[in-house]
Amino acid sequence: MLPKEFIERMIGQLGQEEFNLFQQALLLDSPISIRINANKFKQSLNLEKVSWCDTGYYLNQRPNFASDPLWHAGAYYVQEASSMMLEQAFLKAKELIQGPLKILDLCAAPGGKSTHIASLCNSEDVLVCNEVIKSRVPILGENIKKQGYSNVIITNVDSSEFEKLGGVFDIIVVDAPCSGEGLFRKDSLSINEWNLDNIQTCELRQKRILDSISKCLKPNGIIIYSTCTYNPGENTQQIEALIKLGFEPINFNINGKENFHFQCMPHYTKGEGFFISMLQNKTLENPERGNKQSKYLKSLKKQEEWMQGLPKDIELYGFENKVLGGNNNTFSFFNETLSGVYCNSIGTEIGELKEKRFAPSEYLPFAQFLQESDFPIVELDHHDALKYLAKNPIMHQSNERGYVLLSFNSIPIGFGKFAGNRINNLFPTEWKLRLMPPEDKWFTLAN
């Protein structure tokens, strides 16, 4: 049952007649939507498109995604459709600012918007994905690694740490912590957690975040601000405060309508409650300060034994005993600007030096730059793919030795190592499939 204070406010916002439609929509099932990783999944889909996202699709019902090896491989991401409106705002921002871009996704976990932004970036852009809550950083890292993006830096700091950097970012995306009203249909527990005190706390937190992060934008830099709530105090009033600071509203297009902000409602949007807006810094002069320490990443000379599976033009850097790969802009931006900020990961982990021997990283098979033809490939059926994802060895007779790339539907799902009559399992332990789905519940998007 909806809270009384929420009902009264929504009637004030919508009027009684439209509120009745809104309330009826909350009784319907939530739409199920996914966003394809077009760099991995090449198959055409006979599904309804999400009109504001080129790679977004609706499913007719919610399957058991954990039973799909393609989901584990980062071939698609399960994402709420309304939040995919970020694509239209981000593409408009890219039109207005000349690249290569430095982009910050401030509140990034679990990674839906981060991987969406990464899919829209050019190869020389740099994306910093930050999550302030330490326990949420692993799922953010997992999703970015599985999707295979190498121009990403993952950080774990409060927004005030970025304020110290000065004006270093071209685009900042703030999907702010909020009261979660837009999730009432999808998550009934959020209704029980709703209260006026929490709303006030959210509004104050959002204001603090925006005041802090606005100081990190370059002149003409752009903030994309979003929440999953209907509350004006968390939405329009927050952007009105930015306008008073000298930010200029920037219109973008959703389904033929131009505005600088959009409020999604479940009775007229095929998705959940979501608010998104875009503003450009027109007056604030934020001097670039950076936050450097002496411990920089070191550029590495490429060694022949490291290069299996790698493109020749990749840049390699060293951190302790790890070899990292990606574009030079990513590592340079860290060294010149972010080295004083706590970073969880940078670029793609290529491998590790163990007692002067090089071992390829278990994360390397997911990289989009992977040269698959450099490895023997064993294609697995659905049964063996799930068996592999559960960290079991794969029975396979071979006289070959060394690393092998395992795939499902021609998409890599991880490394193995030939061992005579089997393939030893090198799938990352922390991503292990812990409960084997019953066979009658198996699903794959490839069907």
C-alpha positions, 0 to 999 in steps of 0.5 A, a space after each residue: 500500500 502506498 504511503 499516505 504522504 506519497 499519495 497526497 504529493 503525487 495527486 498534487 503533482 499529477 491531479 486526481 485523474 492522472 494519479 489514478 492512471 499512475 496508481 493502476 500502472 503500479 499494479 502491472 508487471 514491470 517490463 523486462 529489458 536488456 541492453 546488448 553489448 554490440 561488440 560481442 553479441 552480433 546476432 539479430 533479435 526478433 524482439 521489441 526495441 527500446 525506442 531511446 536506446 539503439 541496443 535496448 530490447 524488451 523481453 516478454 518475460 523474465 528468464 533465469 539469466 544466470 542460466 545463460 552463458 552469454 550473460 556471464 560472458 558480458 554479451 548483454 546487460 539486464 537494465 531497466 529501460 527508462 534508465 537507458 535514456 542516458 544514451 540520448 543525453 550522452 550522445 548530445 553531450 558528445 556533439 557539444 564537446 570535442 574529444 577525446 573526452 574525460 568522463 566521470 560516472 560518479 555513482 557507478 555500481 552495479 555498472 549498468 550506466 557505466 557499461 552503457 556510457 563505455 559502449 558510447 565512448 570513442 576508443 581514445 576517451 577515458 571513463 572513470 567509474 566511481 563507487 563510494 560504497 566499498 562493498 559495491 565495488 566488486 560487482 562494478 568491476 565484474 560487470 566492466 571486466 565482463 563487458 570487456 572495456 579497457 579505457 576504464 578506471 574504477 575508483 572508490 572515493 567520496 565525491 569530495 575527493 574529486 572536488 580536489 582535482 579541479 576542472 578535469 572532466 568534460 562530462 560527469 554523470 550523477 545517477 544520485 542516491 535517492 528515495 527510490 520512488 520509481 522502484 515501487 512497482 519493481 521492488 515492494 520493499 522500497 515502499 516500506 522504506 519510504 518516509 519523509 525523513 529519508 527524502 530530506 536526507 536524500 535531498 541534502 545528500 544530492 545537493 552536497 554531491 552536486 555542489 562538490 562535483 560541479 567544481 570538477 567540470 571544465 568550462 563548457 563541461 556537462 552534468 547529466 543528472 538522474 534519479 529513480 524518483 518522482 520527488 521534485 525536491 530530488 529532481 527539478 529543484 536540484 537542477 534549478 540550484 545548478 542553474 542559479 550557479 550558472 549552468 545552462 539547460 541543454 535540450 536532448 531528444 527522447 522520441 521526438 520530444 526536446 527538453 533538458 529534463 524528462 520524468 518517466 512515469 509507468 502509466 505512459 513510459 514502458 519502464 519504471 520511474 526515472 528522471 534525467 536532465 542535462 546542464 552545461 557549465 557556462 560560467 564556473 572557471 574551475 582551475 585544474 589541480 589534479 591529485 598526483 602522488 609519486 607512485 605512478 604506473 610505469 610504461 612497459 616494453 612489450 615482451 613477446 611472451 606477453 603478446 599472445 591475444 593482444 593487438 600490436 598497438 596496445 599500450 602496456 603498463 606495470 603495477 606491482 607484478 601485474 601487466 595492464 593494457 589499454 589506451 595510452 590516454 587512460 594511463 596518462 590521465 591516471 598518472 597526471 591527474 588521478 594517482 592520488 585518488 584510490 583506484 581499484 583497477 585501471 585498464 584491462 589486466 593482461 597478466 601477472 609476473 610470477 617468479 619471473 614467469 608470465 601468466 595470462 590473466 583470467 580476465 583477459 578472455 573478456 577483453 574486447 581487444 582480444 585476438 581470439 585466433 591467437 588461441 586454440 578455441 573449444 566451443 562448448 554446448 549449454 551443458 558444458 558451458 554451465 559446468 565450466 561457469 560452475 568451476 568444474 573441469 571440462 572433459 576433453 581429449 587432446 595432445 595440445 598443451 597450454 591455454 585454450 579459449 572456451 566459448 559459447 555461441 562463438 563468444 569467449 567465456 573464459 580460459 582453460 588449460 589443456 591437461 590430457 583428457 580434460 581442460 582445467 578450469 581458469 574461470 575467475 573464482 569470484 564469478 563462479 556460478 554457485 547454484 546450477 539452474 534446473 535444466 527446464 529453466 535454462 535460457 539463452 539469448 542465442 535461441 
